[in-house]
Structures are given as structure tokens and as C-alpha cells.
Amino acid sequence: MRISVTDTNGTQHDIEAKEGDKAMEAIRDSGLTIAALCGGCCSCATCHVYVSDDWADKLPPRSEDEEALLELVAELRPASRLSCQIIMEPAFDGIELELSSDTNL
């Protein structure tokens, strides 16, 4: 599966992910800069991304834990998500994500 990631410089990258991967893991494993300090445990918000408008409604709703952490991010948007909470499945092939400034620590 493919994830389209726009980095904090505005450069777009197409990366690969496997079913069941966390989007954060695929981003990190591709070599893009993403802090992800907690390693994907939903406890830090340093994997904060913006989901494109075309994809935001296709993801499951945020959990209470994700909502609480997103309240701490610098630039919260309606389509803000933690990439550790986006579990890749075939329906998400081609998802478009933008890294937030929170990912560059």
C-alpha cells in the first residue's frame, strides 16, 4: 500500500506500508523525519499529522486518548491525527498525510 506524505518543507514523498502497519512506522521506516518519541504508544503527540480532506472522513474516529493528546499540539486542525493511531488497511491505500511541525523535535 502507498502513503503520500508531505514533509515540513512541502516536499511530497510516496512511501510503502504493509497492512497492519501504523502510518507512523511506515513514515519512520521510510527515512522521513518524525520524532515519534513514544514509539507509537499514543502517549506523546510527536507523530502528529494532518490528513487530507479527501481522506479525513474515511478514518475511524479518534479515541479519547488521541483526542486528549491532540489538545497539546501546536497547530491543531480538524483533520489532525496521530499517525500511530492510523492502522493501515487496504481501504487506506493512497492516503495523503502532511507532517506537522510537532514531528520535528
N, C-alpha and C positions, 0 to 999 in steps of 0.2 A: 504494500500500500504506500501511497505517496502523501507527504505532508508538505505544503507550500509554506515556508517560513520567511517572513521579512524581518531582518535583523534591525538593531537600533540605529544603523546607518542608512536604512532604507533599501538595502540590497536583498533581493529575493533569492531564496535557495529552495530547491526541491530535494527533499530527503526521503529516505525509505524508512518504513516502520513495519513491524510484524503485528499480526492480530494478537491482542492481549498486551502489547507494549503500552506503557504510559507515554503520552506525547513528549513529556519531559525527558524520558530516557532516550527516545529517538533523536531529539534535538541535541542532547548532550553527546550521544554516541556518534553523531554526525560531525562533531568538532566545533559546532557553533558555541558561542559563549552563553552559558546560562548558569547562574550561581547554584540554584537548587541545593541550598545548604543542608536541608534535612534529608536529602536523598530520595525524596518522593513520598514522605510520610505525612504530608498535609499538615505541617507544623511551622512553616516559616514564610510563605508567600514570595520566595525569591525565584519562583518559576512562573510568575505572573505573565500571562499573555492576553492579547486581545484577539477574539475570534471574529472573523469577517462576518458582515451582516448576513451573507448567504448561508452561513453555517451555524450561527448562534442558536437558532431555534431547533436545530437538529440534535443538539446535545441534550443529555439528561439534565434535569435541574441541579443547581448547586446544592451540596449538602450543608447542614448547619455549620460544620467545621470550616468548610470552604468559605461560606458567607462571612464568618467571623474573621478569618484571616484576610479576606479581601478588604475589610474595613480599615486595614492597616496600610494598604498600598498607597503610593504617592499619587497616582493618576488613575483613579477608579473610573471605569466606563461601564455602560450597560452590558457590553459583551466581554467584560473582564472574566477570566477564568484562571485557575491554577492548572498548569499543563500536567502536573502529576495526577490530576483528577480526570483527565481525558484519556480514557482507556480505548485504544484503537480497535476498531471493528470494521468489517468491510463497508458498512454504510458511511464511514468517515473517510474513505479513500478520496484524496484530493483536498482535504480540509485546509483552510487558509488561516494561518496564525501569524500574529505580529508580536515580537518580543517587546516587553515593556522595559522602561529604564530600571525597574526593580530587579531585572535579571543580571545587571552589570554591577557587581559589587567588587 
